[in-house]
């Protein structure tokens, strides 16, 4: 009788295990962000490596560009996810739900230009989405790696400046079209004027941030902003990235803070997200 009971128990546990086995590869789930936005939830696209213990893996959050295509953002990371054994997640902030510049500015502002209460932003929502990913796959990592290209890069550097999350371990911002400088004399979104109380400038210039710049990203395409304020940063993405890096270094020196940023120039690379994602992966995990 005892043997029969143990056999039945083993079969039941085996069936339960089969039912709860996690399907690897690409997928999507709906994540709650109601505490941080007027939108209740957003799609989160992901890629799980084909092998390895998910619980022990690091997580990369990759931010899509202004085309709002998270599938592309995930696909550029698949090869490196397999190589390094890391989980990739990409929140989707669609144009329908976050029109205009709401995504680029992290949902900091209401439609009338006033600022939302502190902590109620898409920047804070990204931290919450990471927590939901941890719960979903029982991931042990307490911090994540953050990457963005083009408009995604704009999101990344603004998040680190205006929402100094302790959950971000390392970040890479690639080929941003233009930047928000840690300068309270310049009005947001070109500086922190009007929202300077949210900016932790000292922490920002000391953070482990890699600016990935393609030295062939010199053509003013893909909707490159050409306002007078943006042009003062440079005439193309490559020049603007160099200007931003130099400003950060000068600011760190004036504050007496150890400068944490790294500038990586990718020779011959233009506005190419896949190449930049691969470079970021090697920087994050290949050293």
The 8 nearest C-alpha neighbors of each residue, nearest first, counted from 0:
[[1, 3, 2, 4, 5, 6, 7, 8],
 [2, 0, 4, 3, 5, 6, 7, 8],
 [3, 1, 5, 4, 0, 6, 7, 8],
 [2, 4, 0, 6, 1, 5, 7, 8],
 [5, 3, 1, 7, 6, 2, 8, 0],
 [4, 6, 8, 2, 7, 3, 9, 1],
 [5, 7, 3, 9, 4, 8, 2, 10],
 [6, 8, 10, 4, 9, 5, 11, 3],
 [9, 7, 5, 11, 6, 10, 12, 4],
 [8, 10, 6, 12, 11, 7, 13, 5],
 [11, 9, 13, 7, 8, 12, 14, 6],
 [12, 10, 8, 14, 13, 9, 7, 15],
 [11, 13, 15, 9, 14, 10, 16, 8],
 [14, 12, 10, 16, 11, 15, 9, 17],
 [13, 15, 17, 11, 16, 12, 10, 18],
 [16, 14, 12, 18, 13, 17, 11, 19],
 [15, 17, 13, 19, 14, 18, 20, 12],
 [18, 16, 14, 20, 15, 19, 13, 12],
 [17, 19, 15, 16, 20, 14, 21, 13],
 [18, 20, 16, 17, 21, 15, 14, 22],
 [21, 19, 17, 18, 16, 22, 15, 23],
 [22, 20, 19, 23, 136, 18, 17, 47],
 [21, 23, 20, 24, 47, 26, 25, 49],
 [24, 22, 47, 49, 21, 48, 25, 46],
 [23, 25, 47, 46, 48, 49, 26, 22],
 [26, 24, 46, 45, 47, 23, 27, 44],
 [27, 25, 45, 44, 46, 24, 28, 23],
 [26, 28, 44, 43, 45, 42, 29, 25],
 [27, 29, 43, 42, 30, 44, 26, 41],
 [28, 30, 42, 41, 43, 40, 31, 27],
 [31, 29, 40, 41, 42, 28, 128, 32],
 [30, 32, 40, 33, 39, 41, 29, 128],
 [31, 33, 40, 34, 35, 39, 124, 36],
 [34, 32, 39, 36, 35, 31, 38, 37],
 [35, 33, 32, 36, 119, 124, 39, 31],
 [36, 34, 119, 120, 33, 32, 124, 121],
 [37, 35, 38, 33, 34, 32, 120, 119],
 [36, 38, 39, 33, 35, 34, 32, 40],
 [39, 37, 36, 40, 33, 32, 96, 41],
 [40, 38, 33, 32, 31, 37, 36, 41],
 [41, 39, 31, 32, 30, 38, 29, 33],
 [42, 40, 30, 29, 91, 43, 31, 92],
 [41, 43, 29, 91, 28, 90, 30, 44],
 [42, 44, 90, 28, 27, 89, 91, 29],
 [45, 43, 27, 89, 88, 26, 90, 42],
 [46, 44, 88, 87, 26, 25, 27, 89],
 [45, 47, 25, 24, 87, 86, 26, 48],
 [46, 48, 24, 23, 86, 49, 25, 45],
 [49, 47, 81, 50, 80, 84, 24, 23],
 [50, 48, 23, 24, 47, 81, 51, 84],
 [51, 49, 48, 52, 84, 81, 23, 47],
 [52, 50, 53, 84, 49, 48, 56, 55],
 [51, 53, 54, 55, 56, 50, 84, 138],
 [54, 52, 56, 55, 51, 138, 136, 86],
 [53, 55, 138, 52, 137, 139, 56, 136],
 [54, 56, 53, 52, 139, 138, 57, 140],
 [57, 55, 53, 85, 54, 84, 58, 86],
 [56, 58, 85, 140, 86, 143, 59, 55],
 [57, 59, 86, 143, 85, 87, 144, 60],
 [60, 58, 144, 87, 145, 143, 61, 86],
 [59, 61, 145, 88, 89, 87, 144, 146],
 [60, 62, 146, 89, 147, 145, 59, 88],
 [63, 61, 151, 147, 89, 146, 60, 64],
 [64, 62, 151, 69, 72, 67, 68, 61],
 [65, 63, 150, 151, 66, 67, 149, 148],
 [64, 66, 67, 150, 63, 151, 149, 103],
 [65, 67, 64, 68, 63, 94, 150, 93],
 [68, 66, 65, 64, 93, 63, 69, 92],
 [67, 69, 70, 66, 71, 63, 72, 64],
 [70, 68, 72, 63, 71, 89, 91, 73],
 [71, 69, 73, 72, 68, 74, 44, 89],
 [70, 72, 74, 69, 73, 68, 75, 63],
 [71, 73, 69, 70, 63, 74, 75, 61],
 [74, 72, 70, 71, 76, 75, 69, 89],
 [75, 73, 71, 77, 76, 72, 70, 46],
 [74, 76, 273, 73, 72, 77, 71, 276],
 [75, 77, 74, 73, 79, 78, 80, 276],
 [78, 76, 80, 74, 79, 75, 81, 73],
 [77, 79, 81, 80, 76, 82, 75, 74],
 [78, 80, 82, 81, 76, 77, 83, 280],
 [81, 79, 85, 77, 84, 78, 83, 82],
 [80, 82, 84, 48, 79, 78, 83, 77],
 [83, 81, 79, 80, 84, 78, 85, 77],
 [82, 84, 80, 81, 85, 79, 284, 285],
 [83, 85, 81, 80, 82, 48, 56, 51],
 [84, 86, 80, 57, 56, 58, 83, 87],
 [85, 87, 58, 47, 46, 59, 57, 80],
 [88, 86, 59, 46, 45, 58, 60, 85],
 [87, 89, 45, 60, 44, 61, 59, 46],
 [88, 90, 44, 61, 43, 69, 60, 62],
 [91, 89, 43, 42, 44, 92, 88, 69],
 [90, 92, 42, 93, 69, 43, 41, 89],
 [93, 91, 97, 90, 102, 67, 94, 41],
 [94, 92, 95, 96, 67, 97, 91, 98],
 [93, 95, 98, 97, 96, 92, 67, 99],
 [96, 94, 93, 98, 97, 92, 99, 67],
 [95, 97, 93, 94, 98, 92, 38, 41],
 [96, 98, 94, 101, 95, 93, 102, 92],
 [99, 97, 94, 95, 101, 96, 100, 102],
 [98, 100, 101, 97, 94, 102, 103, 95],
 [99, 101, 103, 102, 104, 98, 97, 106],
 [102, 100, 106, 104, 97, 103, 99, 98],
 [101, 103, 105, 104, 100, 106, 97, 92],
 [104, 102, 100, 154, 105, 101, 153, 150],
 [105, 103, 101, 102, 106, 100, 107, 154],
 [106, 104, 121, 102, 107, 103, 122, 120],
 [105, 107, 101, 120, 121, 108, 104, 102],
 [108, 106, 120, 105, 115, 114, 104, 109],
 [109, 107, 114, 112, 113, 115, 106, 110],
 [108, 110, 112, 111, 113, 114, 115, 107],
 [111, 109, 112, 108, 113, 101, 114, 106],
 [112, 110, 109, 113, 108, 114, 115, 107],
 [113, 111, 109, 108, 110, 114, 107, 115],
 [114, 112, 109, 108, 111, 115, 110, 107],
 [115, 113, 108, 107, 109, 112, 116, 194],
 [114, 116, 108, 107, 109, 119, 117, 113],
 [117, 115, 119, 118, 114, 120, 107, 108],
 [118, 116, 119, 115, 120, 197, 114, 107],
 [117, 119, 120, 123, 116, 35, 162, 122],
 [120, 118, 35, 117, 116, 36, 115, 123],
 [121, 119, 106, 35, 122, 107, 123, 118],
 [120, 122, 124, 105, 106, 123, 125, 35],
 [121, 123, 120, 124, 158, 125, 105, 162],
 [122, 124, 121, 126, 120, 125, 118, 127],
 [123, 125, 121, 127, 122, 126, 32, 35],
 [126, 124, 128, 127, 123, 122, 129, 121],
 [125, 127, 129, 124, 123, 128, 130, 166],
 [128, 126, 124, 130, 125, 129, 131, 123],
 [129, 127, 125, 131, 130, 126, 124, 132],
 [128, 130, 132, 126, 127, 131, 125, 133],
 [131, 129, 127, 133, 128, 132, 134, 126],
 [130, 132, 128, 134, 133, 129, 135, 127],
 [133, 131, 135, 129, 130, 134, 128, 136],
 [134, 132, 138, 130, 137, 131, 135, 136],
 [133, 135, 137, 131, 132, 136, 130, 138],
 [134, 136, 132, 133, 137, 131, 138, 130],
 [137, 135, 138, 133, 134, 132, 54, 53],
 [136, 138, 134, 133, 54, 135, 139, 53],
 [139, 137, 54, 133, 136, 140, 53, 55],
 [138, 140, 54, 55, 141, 137, 133, 56],
 [141, 139, 142, 138, 57, 56, 55, 143],
 [140, 142, 139, 166, 143, 138, 133, 130],
 [143, 141, 166, 168, 167, 140, 144, 165],
 [142, 144, 167, 58, 168, 59, 166, 145],
 [143, 145, 59, 169, 168, 170, 167, 60],
 [144, 146, 170, 60, 59, 61, 171, 169],
 [147, 145, 61, 171, 170, 172, 62, 60],
 [146, 148, 151, 152, 62, 172, 61, 155],
 [147, 149, 152, 173, 151, 174, 272, 150],
 [148, 150, 175, 152, 174, 151, 64, 176],
 [151, 149, 64, 153, 152, 65, 148, 175],
 [152, 150, 147, 64, 148, 62, 154, 63],
 [153, 151, 147, 148, 172, 155, 149, 175],
 [152, 154, 150, 151, 155, 175, 156, 157],
 [153, 155, 151, 152, 157, 103, 156, 158],
 [156, 154, 152, 158, 153, 157, 147, 151],
 [155, 157, 159, 158, 153, 154, 160, 152],
 [158, 156, 160, 154, 159, 155, 161, 153],
 [157, 159, 162, 155, 161, 156, 160, 122],
 [158, 160, 163, 156, 157, 162, 161, 155],
 [159, 161, 157, 158, 198, 203, 162, 163],
 [162, 160, 198, 197, 158, 157, 159, 163],
 [161, 163, 158, 159, 164, 160, 122, 197],
 [164, 162, 159, 160, 161, 165, 199, 158],
 [165, 163, 166, 162, 167, 159, 126, 123],
 [164, 166, 167, 163, 168, 142, 162, 126],
 [165, 167, 142, 164, 168, 143, 141, 126],
 [168, 166, 143, 142, 165, 169, 144, 164],
 [167, 169, 142, 143, 144, 166, 170, 165],
 [170, 168, 144, 207, 167, 208, 145, 171],
 [171, 169, 145, 208, 146, 144, 209, 207],
 [170, 172, 209, 146, 208, 210, 279, 145],
 [173, 171, 152, 210, 147, 146, 211, 148],
 [172, 174, 211, 148, 152, 175, 210, 212],
 [175, 173, 149, 212, 148, 236, 176, 211],
 [176, 174, 149, 152, 177, 153, 173, 150],
 [175, 177, 236, 223, 149, 174, 224, 150],
 [178, 176, 175, 229, 239, 236, 153, 179],
 [179, 177, 180, 189, 153, 175, 176, 243],
 [178, 180, 189, 190, 188, 157, 181, 187],
 [179, 181, 190, 182, 178, 189, 191, 243],
 [182, 180, 190, 191, 200, 183, 179, 160],
 [181, 183, 190, 180, 184, 191, 185, 192],
 [182, 184, 192, 191, 185, 195, 190, 181],
 [185, 183, 182, 192, 186, 190, 191, 181],
 [186, 184, 190, 192, 183, 182, 189, 191],
 [185, 187, 192, 190, 191, 189, 193, 188],
 [188, 186, 190, 189, 191, 192, 193, 185],
 [187, 189, 190, 179, 186, 191, 104, 178],
 [190, 188, 179, 187, 186, 180, 185, 178],
 [191, 189, 185, 180, 187, 179, 182, 186],
 [190, 192, 183, 195, 187, 194, 182, 186],
 [193, 191, 186, 183, 185, 187, 194, 195],
 [192, 194, 195, 191, 186, 187, 183, 196],
 [195, 193, 191, 196, 192, 197, 198, 187],
 [194, 196, 191, 198, 197, 192, 193, 183],
 [195, 197, 194, 198, 199, 193, 191, 161],
 [198, 196, 161, 195, 194, 199, 162, 117],
 [199, 197, 161, 195, 160, 196, 200, 191],
 [200, 198, 202, 201, 203, 160, 197, 163],
 [199, 201, 203, 202, 198, 181, 204, 160],
 [202, 200, 203, 199, 204, 205, 256, 254],
 [201, 203, 205, 200, 199, 204, 206, 163],
 [204, 202, 200, 206, 205, 201, 160, 199],
 [205, 203, 206, 202, 201, 258, 251, 247],
 [204, 206, 259, 258, 202, 203, 257, 201],
 [205, 207, 259, 203, 204, 208, 202, 260],
 [208, 206, 259, 169, 260, 170, 209, 205],
 [209, 207, 260, 170, 171, 206, 169, 261],
 [210, 208, 171, 261, 260, 262, 211, 170],
 [209, 211, 262, 172, 171, 173, 263, 261],
 [212, 210, 173, 263, 172, 209, 264, 262],
 [213, 211, 264, 174, 173, 237, 265, 214],
 [214, 212, 268, 265, 269, 216, 215, 264],
 [213, 215, 216, 266, 237, 267, 212, 268],
 [216, 214, 269, 268, 267, 213, 217, 266],
 [217, 215, 269, 270, 213, 214, 237, 218],
 [216, 218, 235, 215, 237, 236, 219, 214],
 [217, 219, 220, 216, 235, 215, 236, 269],
 [220, 218, 223, 235, 217, 221, 222, 236],
 [221, 219, 222, 223, 218, 217, 270, 235],
 [222, 220, 223, 219, 270, 218, 176, 224],
 [221, 223, 220, 224, 219, 176, 225, 65],
 [224, 222, 219, 220, 221, 176, 225, 235],
 [223, 225, 226, 222, 229, 176, 177, 230],
 [226, 224, 230, 229, 223, 227, 228, 234],
 [225, 227, 229, 228, 224, 230, 231, 223],
 [228, 226, 230, 229, 231, 225, 232, 224],
 [229, 227, 231, 226, 230, 189, 232, 225],
 [228, 230, 226, 231, 232, 227, 225, 177],
 [229, 231, 233, 227, 232, 234, 228, 225],
 [230, 232, 228, 229, 233, 227, 234, 239],
 [231, 233, 239, 230, 229, 242, 228, 234],
 [234, 232, 239, 238, 230, 231, 235, 229],
 [233, 235, 230, 238, 232, 239, 236, 231],
 [236, 234, 217, 238, 237, 233, 219, 239],
 [237, 235, 239, 176, 238, 216, 174, 217],
 [236, 238, 240, 239, 235, 216, 214, 212],
 [239, 237, 233, 241, 240, 235, 236, 242],
 [240, 238, 233, 232, 242, 236, 241, 237],
 [239, 241, 243, 237, 242, 238, 236, 244],
 [240, 242, 238, 244, 239, 243, 245, 237],
 [243, 241, 239, 245, 240, 244, 246, 232],
 [242, 244, 240, 246, 241, 245, 239, 247],
 [243, 245, 247, 241, 246, 242, 240, 248],
 [246, 244, 248, 242, 247, 243, 249, 241],
 [247, 245, 243, 249, 244, 248, 250, 242],
 [246, 248, 250, 244, 245, 249, 204, 251],
 [249, 247, 245, 251, 250, 246, 258, 252],
 [248, 250, 252, 246, 247, 251, 245, 253],
 [251, 249, 253, 247, 252, 248, 246, 254],
 [250, 252, 256, 254, 248, 253, 249, 258],
 [251, 253, 255, 249, 250, 254, 256, 248],
 [252, 254, 250, 251, 255, 249, 256, 248],
 [255, 253, 251, 256, 252, 250, 201, 249],
 [254, 256, 252, 253, 251, 257, 250, 258],
 [257, 255, 251, 254, 258, 252, 205, 201],
 [256, 258, 205, 259, 251, 255, 252, 204],
 [259, 257, 205, 251, 204, 260, 256, 248],
 [260, 258, 205, 206, 207, 204, 257, 208],
 [261, 259, 208, 207, 209, 258, 206, 262],
 [262, 260, 209, 210, 208, 263, 259, 207],
 [261, 263, 210, 209, 211, 264, 260, 244],
 [262, 264, 211, 210, 212, 265, 261, 209],
 [263, 265, 212, 213, 211, 266, 214, 262],
 [264, 266, 213, 268, 212, 214, 263, 267],
 [267, 265, 268, 214, 264, 213, 215, 212],
 [266, 268, 215, 214, 265, 269, 213, 216],
 [269, 267, 213, 215, 266, 265, 214, 271],
 [268, 270, 216, 215, 213, 271, 267, 214],
 [271, 269, 216, 272, 174, 268, 213, 215],
 [272, 270, 269, 273, 274, 275, 268, 213],
 [271, 273, 275, 274, 148, 276, 270, 75],
 [272, 274, 75, 276, 275, 271, 277, 76],
 [275, 273, 277, 276, 272, 271, 278, 268],
 [274, 276, 278, 272, 277, 273, 279, 271],
 [277, 275, 279, 273, 278, 274, 272, 280],
 [276, 278, 280, 274, 275, 279, 273, 281],
 [279, 277, 275, 281, 276, 280, 274, 282],
 [278, 280, 282, 276, 277, 281, 283, 275],
 [281, 279, 277, 283, 282, 278, 284, 276],
 [280, 282, 285, 278, 284, 279, 283, 277],
 [283, 281, 279, 280, 285, 284, 286, 278],
 [284, 282, 280, 281, 279, 285, 286, 169],
 [283, 285, 281, 282, 286, 280, 83, 279],
 [286, 284, 281, 282, 283, 280, 83, 279],
 [285, 284, 282, 281, 283, 280, 279, 83]]
